[in-house]
Amino acid sequence: MWGAVATIFEKWQTEIEGVCLNGPVVRNVMLEYVATPSNITFPNPNQGYGIFEQDVLNRMLLTPFNA
């Protein structure tokens, strides 16, 4: 997960210069792409906010960020 966050951070810094990417911003960006199984209520203390699937990172890297 840390690798995904680092990759997103680098992409953000490249595309949107001068904008601070902090913890809440990263969380909101990640939550847009989290899958939530229908049989679990989220946020869940055991499961967090859902499942971040690795193939989603590829889609994120191909899509430009909107500032």
Secondary structure, 3 states (H helix, E strand, C coil): CHHHHHHHHHHHHHHCCCCCCCHHHHHHHHHCCCECCCCCCCCECCCECCECCHHHHHHHHHCCCCC
